[in-house]
Amino acid sequence: MEEQDETITKHEQLLQHIEKLQVGSKISVRKLAKHMGVSEGTAYRAVKEAENMGIVVTRERIGTIRVEKKPRGISEQLTFADVAEIVGGQVFGGSDGLNKTLVKYAIGAMKVEAMMRYVEAGSLLIVGNREDAHSLALEHGAAVLITGGFGTSAEVKALADECDLPIILSRHDTFTVASMINRAIFDRMIKKKIMLVEDIIAGKPKPEVLKASSTAQDFREMTEKTGYVRLAVVDEWNRVIGIVGRKEIEELTPEQPIEKVLIRRPITATLQTSLASAAQTMMWEGVDFLPIVDRNRKLISTVTRHEVLQAMRDAQQQPNAGTGETFDHLIWNGFAEEKDEDGGIVFHGFITPQMATDLGTISEGVLTTVMIQAATRTAKLLSGCDYVLDNMSTYFLRPIQIEDAVVIRPIILESSRRTCKLEIQMSYDDLPVAKCILTLQSIDH
C-alpha cells in the first residue's frame, strides 16, 4: 500500500489514487482493494463516487476504466458510449470508437443512395437489418445503431473494428431509439444551462485566508488588500473552521486574536452547488459570503452574494435558442400575458390533455405550478427581482375540463424589498375554479 496522509479517510485516499491513474487504465474493485489495503465494499464505494465525479466509466464487455473528466462547456455532447447506455444497447464491434463524439444522427428509412446524403463523419445511422447500409455508413465515417433486435454480419463487424466506429445493437424500434436519444440531448442542454458554483470560481485567484491565531490587524490589512468585508478562517490542513467579518472585530484591539469572535461552523457550498441554490441559501440564512469546500471541507475558493447574483443575471441575458425545456416551461407554454381594462396583468391559456390525470381530471399539481408561475412572473415584472416560493395556501373550488380557456388574475396584496404576497385566482367563464394566496421571497435583496 502507498504511504498515505493519516489526516484523510480511506475513502479519500482511494479517490486520490484513482485520480492519479493514467487515462484509459482499467480498474478492478478487487485489485484496488488489495493494493490499498481496504475492503472490497470500501473500494466499490470509491469507484462509484469516482463515476459520479466523471473520472471513471463502466462499459459493457470492457469494464471500468479511468477517463478524462469532460469540461462542463461540452457537457451536452453525447459520445457513442453514452448512446449505447441510453438505448440499452450491446456493442457488436468497433468498441475502440466509443469515446468519439456524436455530431448528429440520421434515420435510414430510404434507399441507400439517398440515405448517404444525410450521413457524414461523426454521425450515427439508425437503421434496421440492412447490411449494405451498415457497410456504407462505416465507410463514410459514421457509427451504426441497428434497431429491432437485429444483428449484422461478421464482415461488417470486421469493418467496424478496422474503422474504430461502433456498431450498437438495440432491441427497441427506431422511433423509440430516436426519442430516447433526443430526450438525452435535451436533458444535457438543460444541465448545461444551469450554472454551478464551479462556473464562477474558474479563473479566480487563490483566496486569502486567516488562521485562528491571526490578529484583528491581520484582518484589516487583508480586507484592504482584497476588498472583501468577510474572510474565511482555516486550520493547518486548510479546512474551514469559521468566517469573520468587520462587524465581529469592531471591538478588538489590533493585537487581539480573532479566535474568540469567529463565526464557527459556517454554511458552505461545493463546486457542484447550483447558483440558484447558493443564492437561496444565502437568502434564507441571511449571509452574503460562502466558502467553497471540497469533500474534506478543505477551502477551494469563496463567493459573495453579489458575485452569485451577477452571474445569474448574466446567464439570463444569454440567448436561449437550442436549450432544452423543463416541465415548468412546457406547462406554461400555452399561456399568454395580457392587460385588462384597468391596466392590470392577466394570463390567458388553455387546459391541455397532458394536464389530465388517469381519471380524466385536471392535475392539481399542474394547476398549482401554473399559479406559481403567474405569481413569480407578476412579482418580477413589478420589481425586476427573481423570487422563490416561501409558503402557499391553495383552494380548488370547481372542476375544470380539458380544453377549457382559463384566465389567471394575480392581485398583489403586499410588496417589500424582501417579500411579495399575492392572491392568484384562476377562473373559467367568469367563475372562480382555483385560488391561492402565497408569499414569495426575493433572492436579490
Secondary structure per residue as TSV (DSSP state, phi and psi in degrees):
chain	resnum	aa	ss	phi	psi
A	1	M	-	360.0	142.4
A	2	E	-	-69.1	153.6
A	3	E	-	-69.5	129.3
A	4	Q	-	-123.4	155.8
A	5	D	-	-73.4	122.3
A	6	E	T	-70.4	-12.7
A	7	T	T	-81.6	-7.0
A	8	I	S	-114.0	157.7
A	9	T	-	-76.9	166.0
A	10	K	H	-59.7	-40.4
A	11	H	H	-58.8	-45.7
A	12	E	H	-68.3	-36.6
A	13	Q	H	-61.9	-40.8
A	14	L	H	-64.0	-44.0
A	15	L	H	-62.4	-41.7
A	16	Q	H	-63.5	-38.8
A	17	H	H	-63.7	-43.3
A	18	I	H	-64.2	-41.0
A	19	E	H	-62.4	-29.7
A	20	K	H	-82.0	-12.5
A	21	L	S	-66.0	149.7
A	22	Q	-	-69.9	141.1
A	23	V	T	-59.8	131.3
A	24	G	T	100.2	-10.6
A	25	S	-	-68.7	139.1
A	26	K	E	-82.5	143.5
A	27	I	E	-120.5	123.6
A	28	S	-	-110.7	126.9
A	29	V	H	-58.3	-42.4
A	30	R	H	-64.1	-46.9
A	31	K	H	-66.9	-37.6
A	32	L	H	-64.0	-42.9
A	33	A	H	-63.3	-42.3
A	34	K	H	-67.0	-42.1
A	35	H	H	-65.6	-38.4
A	36	M	H	-94.7	-3.9
A	37	G	T	69.7	39.2
A	38	V	-	-127.6	173.4
A	39	S	-	-75.6	159.5
A	40	E	H	-66.3	-31.4
A	41	G	H	-63.7	-42.7
A	42	T	H	-64.9	-41.3
A	43	A	H	-64.8	-40.3
A	44	Y	H	-63.2	-42.7
A	45	R	H	-62.8	-37.3
A	46	A	H	-67.4	-39.0
A	47	V	H	-64.8	-41.2
A	48	K	H	-65.6	-37.9
A	49	E	H	-64.7	-41.3
A	50	A	H	-64.1	-34.3
A	51	E	H	-66.0	-40.5
A	52	N	H	-65.4	-30.6
A	53	M	H	-75.8	-13.7
A	54	G	T	87.3	15.3
A	55	I	S	-106.0	-1.9
A	56	V	E	-140.4	140.6
A	57	V	E	-133.1	151.6
A	58	T	E	-114.9	123.7
A	59	R	E	-124.1	143.9
A	60	E	T	-61.5	135.4
A	61	R	T	67.8	-3.2
A	62	I	T	-112.7	-43.1
A	63	G	E	105.6	-162.4
A	64	T	E	-94.5	127.4
A	65	I	E	-133.1	154.3
A	66	R	E	-80.7	130.7
A	67	V	-	-128.9	164.4
A	68	E	-	-78.2	132.2
A	69	K	-	-67.0	131.7
A	70	K	-	-75.7	136.2
A	71	P	-	-62.3	148.1
A	72	R	G	-63.6	-24.5
A	73	G	G	-64.8	-21.4
A	74	I	G	-118.0	22.1
A	75	S	T	-66.5	-17.9
A	76	E	T	-81.7	-7.5
A	77	Q	-	-85.8	127.5
A	78	L	-	-88.0	148.5
A	79	T	B	-100.7	168.4
A	80	F	H	-65.3	-28.5
A	81	A	H	-65.2	-40.3
A	82	D	H	-61.2	-42.4
A	83	V	H	-60.9	-45.0
A	84	A	H	-60.4	-39.0
A	85	E	H	-70.3	-40.4
A	86	I	H	-62.3	-44.2
A	87	V	T	-90.6	3.6
A	88	G	T	61.9	40.2
A	89	G	-	-91.8	165.2
A	90	Q	E	-111.7	129.8
A	91	V	E	-81.8	116.3
A	92	F	E	-92.0	-28.7
A	93	G	E	-166.4	166.0
A	94	G	-	68.9	33.3
A	95	S	G	-64.5	-21.6
A	96	D	G	-67.9	-14.5
A	97	G	G	-99.5	11.0
A	98	L	T	-64.5	-27.8
A	99	N	T	-79.5	-5.8
A	100	K	S	-69.4	149.6
A	101	T	B	-86.1	136.8
A	102	L	-	-76.4	120.4
A	103	V	-	-86.3	-48.7
A	104	K	E	-161.2	168.8
A	105	Y	E	-128.4	151.4
A	106	A	E	-133.8	145.7
A	107	I	E	-99.3	123.3
A	108	G	-	-86.1	77.9
A	109	A	-	-115.6	45.5
A	110	M	S	-156.5	-178.4
A	111	K	-	-65.1	153.4
A	112	V	H	-59.4	-40.5
A	113	E	H	-60.8	-42.6
A	114	A	H	-73.2	-32.6
A	115	M	H	-60.5	-38.0
A	116	M	G	-69.1	-14.8
A	117	R	G	-68.7	-21.7
A	118	Y	G	-103.9	2.2
A	119	V	-	-109.1	130.6
A	120	E	-	-144.1	173.9
A	121	A	T	-60.2	132.6
A	122	G	T	89.7	-3.0
A	123	S	E	-92.0	174.4
A	124	L	E	-127.3	124.2
A	125	L	E	-96.7	119.8
A	126	I	E	-97.4	116.8
A	127	V	E	-153.0	166.2
A	128	G	S	-90.8	-144.1
A	129	N	S	-86.3	69.2
A	130	R	-	-124.1	93.2
A	131	E	H	-64.6	-31.5
A	132	D	H	-63.8	-38.3
A	133	A	H	-69.5	-37.0
A	134	H	H	-59.5	-49.1
A	135	S	H	-64.7	-44.8
A	136	L	H	-65.6	-37.7
A	137	A	H	-63.6	-43.8
A	138	L	H	-63.1	-39.3
A	139	E	H	-66.0	-25.9
A	140	H	T	-90.2	6.5
A	141	G	T	86.1	18.9
A	142	A	-	-109.8	145.6
A	143	A	E	-79.3	167.8
A	144	V	E	-129.5	134.1
A	145	L	E	-118.6	112.2
A	146	I	E	-97.1	120.4
A	147	T	-	-98.6	172.8
A	148	G	T	79.9	8.1
A	149	G	T	77.7	12.3
A	150	F	-	-82.5	166.2
A	151	G	-	-119.8	-162.0
A	152	T	-	-149.5	179.0
A	153	S	-	-84.2	165.2
A	154	A	H	-65.6	-30.6
A	155	E	H	-64.4	-42.3
A	156	V	H	-66.3	-39.4
A	157	K	H	-61.4	-42.4
A	158	A	H	-63.2	-38.8
A	159	L	H	-65.1	-39.5
A	160	A	H	-63.8	-41.6
A	161	D	H	-64.5	-37.8
A	162	E	H	-67.8	-38.5
A	163	C	H	-87.7	-4.7
A	164	D	T	54.4	43.9
A	165	L	-	-126.1	125.3
A	166	P	-	-74.6	147.2
A	167	I	E	-110.4	121.8
A	168	I	E	-112.9	129.5
A	169	L	E	-104.1	130.6
A	170	S	-	-131.4	142.4
A	171	R	S	-81.9	-12.6
A	172	H	S	-76.2	159.8
A	173	D	-	-78.7	169.8
A	174	T	H	-62.2	-43.7
A	175	F	H	-61.8	-45.4
A	176	T	H	-62.2	-43.9
A	177	V	H	-62.3	-46.2
A	178	A	H	-62.5	-39.0
A	179	S	H	-65.1	-40.6
A	180	M	H	-65.4	-42.0
A	181	I	H	-67.1	-43.0
A	182	N	H	-62.6	-41.0
A	183	R	H	-63.7	-40.0
A	184	A	H	-65.0	-39.0
A	185	I	H	-63.7	-44.2
A	186	F	H	-66.0	-38.7
A	187	D	H	-61.1	-39.9
A	188	R	H	-70.8	-33.1
A	189	M	H	-63.7	-40.4
A	190	I	H	-63.8	-43.5
A	191	K	H	-61.4	-39.2
A	192	K	H	-65.5	-35.4
A	193	K	H	-68.6	-29.1
A	194	I	S	-78.4	114.1
A	195	M	-	-80.1	141.7
A	196	L	B	-110.8	164.8
A	197	V	H	-56.9	-35.0
A	198	E	H	-53.6	-33.5
A	199	D	H	-71.0	-29.4
A	200	I	H	-98.2	-13.1
A	201	I	H	-96.3	-6.8
A	202	A	T	-62.0	127.8
A	203	G	T	88.1	-9.8
A	204	K	-	-72.1	143.5
A	205	P	-	-67.0	161.7
A	206	K	-	-58.7	132.2
A	207	P	-	-68.6	145.2
A	208	E	-	-77.7	134.3
A	209	V	E	-131.2	164.7
A	210	L	E	-119.9	160.5
A	211	K	E	-103.7	164.5
A	212	A	T	-61.5	-26.9
A	213	S	T	-85.1	-4.9
A	214	S	-	-64.1	153.8
A	215	T	B	-98.7	169.3
A	216	A	H	-60.9	-33.6
A	217	Q	H	-66.8	-38.5
A	218	D	H	-59.7	-41.2
A	219	F	H	-62.6	-46.9
A	220	R	H	-62.9	-40.7
A	221	E	H	-65.8	-38.5
A	222	M	H	-72.9	-35.7
A	223	T	H	-68.1	-35.2
A	224	E	H	-65.5	-35.3
A	225	K	H	-73.4	-41.4
A	226	T	H	-95.8	-26.4
A	227	G	-	87.0	-5.2
A	228	Y	-	-82.4	145.6
A	229	V	S	-97.6	-7.3
A	230	R	E	-131.6	148.5
A	231	L	E	-137.4	152.6
A	232	A	E	-84.3	147.8
A	233	V	E	-118.8	128.9
A	234	V	E	-124.6	163.5
A	235	D	-	-93.8	-167.7
A	236	E	T	-69.5	-15.7
A	237	W	T	-101.1	14.2
A	238	N	S	67.4	21.9
A	239	R	B	-89.0	137.5
A	240	V	E	-70.2	126.0
A	241	I	E	-114.5	-11.7
A	242	G	E	174.7	179.6
A	243	I	E	-134.1	160.1
A	244	V	E	-144.8	143.9
A	245	G	E	-130.2	178.5
A	246	R	H	-60.3	-36.9
A	247	K	H	-61.6	-38.4
A	248	E	H	-70.4	-28.0
A	249	I	H	-103.1	8.3
A	250	E	T	-56.8	-39.0
A	251	E	T	-92.2	3.3
A	252	L	S	-88.6	144.5
A	253	T	-	-78.1	160.1
A	254	P	T	-55.4	-30.5
A	255	E	T	-87.3	-12.2
A	256	Q	S	-74.6	141.2
A	257	P	B	-72.2	154.7
A	258	I	S	-86.4	-1.9
A	259	E	G	-57.0	-39.4
A	260	K	G	-73.7	-17.7
A	261	V	G	-109.8	10.8
A	262	L	-	-62.6	143.1
A	263	I	E	-89.3	101.7
A	264	R	E	-84.9	159.2
A	265	R	S	51.4	54.7
A	266	P	-	-69.5	158.8
A	267	I	-	-70.7	133.5
A	268	T	-	-127.1	171.5
A	269	A	B	-136.3	166.5
A	270	T	-	-114.3	174.6
A	271	L	T	-61.9	-30.1
A	272	Q	T	-90.5	4.1
A	273	T	S	-72.3	132.8
A	274	S	B	-72.7	153.7
A	275	L	H	-63.4	-36.7
A	276	A	H	-63.1	-41.1
A	277	S	H	-66.5	-40.2
A	278	A	H	-63.3	-43.8
A	279	A	H	-64.2	-41.4
A	280	Q	H	-67.6	-39.1
A	281	T	H	-62.2	-43.6
A	282	M	H	-61.3	-39.0
A	283	M	H	-65.9	-49.6
A	284	W	H	-64.5	-39.6
A	285	E	H	-90.1	-8.1
A	286	G	T	68.2	36.1
A	287	V	-	-117.2	157.4
A	288	D	S	-127.6	19.3
A	289	F	E	-149.6	126.4
A	290	L	E	-126.8	121.3
A	291	P	E	-72.6	139.9
A	292	I	E	-104.2	122.5
A	293	V	E	-123.5	164.4
A	294	D	-	-97.1	-164.5
A	295	R	T	-61.9	-27.2
A	296	N	T	-102.7	18.8
A	297	R	-	64.0	22.1
A	298	K	B	-84.0	139.1
A	299	L	E	-70.0	130.0
A	300	I	E	-104.9	-47.5
A	301	S	E	-163.8	-174.5
A	302	T	E	-138.5	152.6
A	303	V	E	-134.5	150.8
A	304	T	E	-106.8	163.9
A	305	R	H	-61.6	-38.1
A	306	H	H	-59.9	-42.7
A	307	E	H	-64.8	-40.7
A	308	V	H	-65.5	-48.9
A	309	L	H	-66.1	-37.5
A	310	Q	H	-64.7	-40.6
A	311	A	H	-65.3	-38.3
A	312	M	H	-65.5	-40.5
A	313	R	H	-64.6	-42.7
A	314	D	H	-62.1	-39.2
A	315	A	H	-66.0	-36.8
A	316	Q	H	-69.2	-23.9
A	317	Q	T	-83.7	-7.8
A	318	Q	S	-75.9	147.4
A	319	P	-	-62.6	141.3
A	320	N	-	-100.5	7.4
A	321	A	T	-62.2	136.1
A	322	G	T	83.2	6.6
A	323	T	-	-98.9	153.3
A	324	G	-	-72.7	159.7
A	325	E	-	-108.4	136.8
A	326	T	-	-84.2	173.4
A	327	F	H	-60.6	-37.7
A	328	D	H	-59.1	-43.8
A	329	H	H	-65.4	-42.9
A	330	L	H	-64.1	-40.3
A	331	I	H	-65.7	-39.6
A	332	W	H	-82.1	-12.6
A	333	N	T	-57.1	-28.7
A	334	G	T	-85.6	7.4
A	335	F	E	-113.7	145.0
A	336	A	E	-127.9	147.4
A	337	E	E	-92.6	136.9
A	338	E	E	-141.0	171.7
A	339	K	E	-109.7	137.9
A	340	D	-	-86.6	-175.3
A	341	E	T	-65.6	-21.2
A	342	D	T	-94.6	3.6
A	343	G	S	86.5	4.3
A	344	G	-	-79.7	164.3
A	345	I	E	-88.8	131.2
A	346	V	E	-133.8	154.8
A	347	F	E	-121.6	133.1
A	348	H	E	-113.7	142.1
A	349	G	E	-168.0	172.8
A	350	F	E	-113.3	147.1
A	351	I	-	-83.5	114.7
A	352	T	-	-92.0	159.4
A	353	P	G	-58.7	-28.3
A	354	Q	G	-66.8	-16.1
A	355	M	G	-83.4	-4.4
A	356	A	B	-86.1	156.6
A	357	T	-	-92.5	-178.8
A	358	D	T	-62.4	-24.4
A	359	L	T	-84.1	-4.9
A	360	G	S	90.0	-2.9
A	361	T	S	-86.6	164.4
A	362	I	B	-82.7	134.2
A	363	S	-	-64.6	124.7
A	364	E	H	-64.7	-31.9
A	365	G	H	-63.7	-39.8
A	366	V	H	-65.9	-43.3
A	367	L	H	-62.5	-39.2
A	368	T	H	-62.8	-43.5
A	369	T	H	-59.9	-42.4
A	370	V	H	-62.9	-42.8
A	371	M	H	-68.6	-37.0
A	372	I	H	-65.4	-41.3
A	373	Q	H	-59.6	-43.8
A	374	A	H	-62.6	-39.4
A	375	A	H	-66.9	-48.0
A	376	T	H	-65.9	-36.6
A	377	R	H	-68.2	-39.0
A	378	T	H	-65.5	-45.1
A	379	A	H	-63.6	-38.5
A	380	K	H	-68.4	-37.0
A	381	L	H	-63.1	-32.5
A	382	L	H	-72.9	-45.9
A	383	S	H	-114.4	-17.5
A	384	G	S	81.9	2.0
A	385	C	-	-96.5	161.0
A	386	D	-	-91.3	145.0
A	387	Y	E	-128.9	155.3
A	388	V	E	-126.5	153.4
A	389	L	E	-73.0	132.5
A	390	D	E	-99.5	-57.6
A	391	N	E	-151.5	163.6
A	392	M	E	-157.9	136.3
A	393	S	E	-119.5	125.1
A	394	T	E	-120.9	142.9
A	395	Y	E	-132.5	126.0
A	396	F	E	-105.5	112.7
A	397	L	-	-97.3	-40.2
A	398	R	S	-139.5	153.4
A	399	P	-	-70.6	150.2
A	400	I	-	-119.0	140.3
A	401	Q	-	-97.0	155.8
A	402	I	T	-61.5	139.3
A	403	E	T	72.1	12.3
A	404	D	-	-70.6	140.7
A	405	A	E	-90.8	114.0
A	406	V	E	-108.6	157.5
A	407	V	E	-122.5	131.3
A	408	I	E	-112.0	122.6
A	409	R	E	-119.3	108.7
A	410	P	E	-84.1	139.5
A	411	I	E	-125.7	120.4
A	412	I	E	-81.3	118.1
A	413	L	E	-87.0	-39.5
A	414	E	E	-159.4	140.2
A	415	S	E	-138.8	134.2
A	416	S	-	-136.8	-175.9
A	417	R	S	-65.4	-28.9
A	418	R	S	-101.2	-35.2
A	419	T	E	-132.1	163.4
A	420	C	E	-143.1	121.4
A	421	K	E	-105.5	131.1
A	422	L	E	-135.2	156.2
A	423	E	E	-113.5	127.4
A	424	I	E	-115.9	125.0
A	425	Q	E	-120.3	126.6
A	426	M	E	-104.6	129.3
A	427	S	E	-132.2	155.6
A	428	Y	E	-135.3	128.0
A	429	D	T	55.2	42.1
A	430	D	T	65.5	14.1
A	431	L	E	-114.6	132.6
A	432	P	E	-66.8	133.5
A	433	V	E	-114.5	-24.5
A	434	A	E	-155.9	149.3
A	435	K	E	-149.8	147.6
A	436	C	E	-146.5	153.6
A	437	I	E	-121.4	126.0
A	438	L	E	-140.6	159.7
A	439	T	E	-121.1	131.1
A	440	L	E	-110.2	143.3
A	441	Q	E	-107.0	132.3
A	442	S	E	-78.9	135.2
A	443	I	S	-95.5	3.4
A	444	D	-	-104.6	-6.5
A	445	H	-	-70.5	360.0
